[in-house]
Amino acid sequence: MPRVVGVTVASISCLFLVLAGSTYSAVGCQTTGNLLYTRYPDSETGLTTLGFAPNWGAVVVTYLLMQLHITAAFAVILNPVFYIAERLALSMHKAKQLDLENPANHKEGVDEEMAEYRGGVDTTKYIVPRVVMIVILE
């Protein structure tokens, strides 16, 4: 797993450097700190800060894709937080002593773990803290 994470981080870093380098080579230091603002036209002139008239559909799609990206990233980042909060506050996902001593069986017990999320009372038991955490973070 560490190799997968390392390769992923390295490839994403390379892609980011290519994007940053190509933007800097095209417009230099004239670009704003937020690329979304660069694509949005001025209300008086209809031009962007870089001096071109953007396609309005492309601007809308850019904002929608950024919202999709932020929503997915928010869910991925909060998933471990939810898991830890459920373990500490709700006493869910408790590791058995045998599991702690023998970590080789880490993929067993998926059905037991998923059973904690089934049922009417159990559903509200884990949904309410998740909604509260999201409201606090927003």
N, C-alpha and C positions, 0 to 999 in steps of 0.2 A: 504494500500500500504506500509506503513512503516513496517508492520509485515512481508510482503513478502520480502522486502529488507533485513530486519534483519535476517530472516531465511536463505536467500540465502547467505549473507555474512558469517554467522556462519557455514553453511555447506561447503562453499568453503574454509574457513579458516581451518576447520577440515581436509578436503582432502589435503590441502597444508601441514599441519603439519604431516600427515601420510606419504606423499611423502618425505618430508624433513627428517623425522626421519628414514624412511627405508633406504634412501640413506646414511645417516650418519652412521647408524648401519652396513651397508654392506661395505663401503669403508673408513669410518672415515674421517679424514681431508685431504685425498689425492685427493679428487675431485676438479676440477677447479671451478671457479666462474660461468662459463657457461657450462651447461650440454651438449650442442650441441658439444662443443669442446672436451668433454670427449669421445664422440662416434666416432669422426673423427680420422682415423688412421694416424700414422706418415708415411711419404713417404719412409723413409729408412727401418724401421723395419716392417711396416705393422701392428703394434700394437697400441692400444690406450694408453693414459697416465696411465690407470689402468692396463695395461698389457694383454689385451685380443684382439683377432683378430675379429673385428666386421663383420657382414654380410653387404655387401655394399648396398644391397637393403634396409635393415633396416635403414641405415644411410640416404639414399636418402628420404625415406618415412618420417623419423623424421624431416628433413629439410623442406619438403613440408608441413607437418602438422603444423610446427611452422610458416611458411609463411601464411598458411590459418588462423591460430589463430591471428596473428598480423593484417592481413587484416580485419578480422571481428571486432577485438577490436578497430582498428582505426576508422572504420565506426561508431561503437556504441558511441565512445567518441566524435566524431565530429558532430554527429547529433544535439545535443542541441546548439552547436556553430553555425552551419549553420542556425538554426531556429532563434537564437538571432540576427545574422548578417542580415538575411533577414528582420527581424522586424525593426531593427535600420536603416539600410542603404537603403533598398528598400521599406519601408513602407508597407510590407506585414504582415499578421497575426495581424492586429491591433485589440485589444480587445475593444468591445463596452462598454459603461458605464453600461448598464444593466448587462452585463456579469461580470463586476467587482463587482457589488453589490450583485449578486445572483450566487455564485460559484457552486450551486447544479446542474446547467444545463451544466456541463462541457463537456458532450458528444454530445451535439447538435451542428449543424452547420458543420459537417464533410464535407458535399458536398460543402458548401461555401468555406471552407478552401482549399479543393482540387481543386476548380475552379481557384484558384490563380496560379496553376501550369500548366494550360492548355492553349494552343495557341502558335503560333510561336514566337511572341515578348516576351511573358511571359516566354517561355522556355529559351531563351537566357538570359533573365533578371536574372534568378536565377542560371543558369549553370555557367556563366562566373565568378561570385564571388566565387562560390564553387571551381572551378578549380584553381583560383588564391590563395585561402586559402590553398589548398592542395599543390600547388607548393611552397608556402612560408614555409609550415611546413616540407616539404621533404627536 
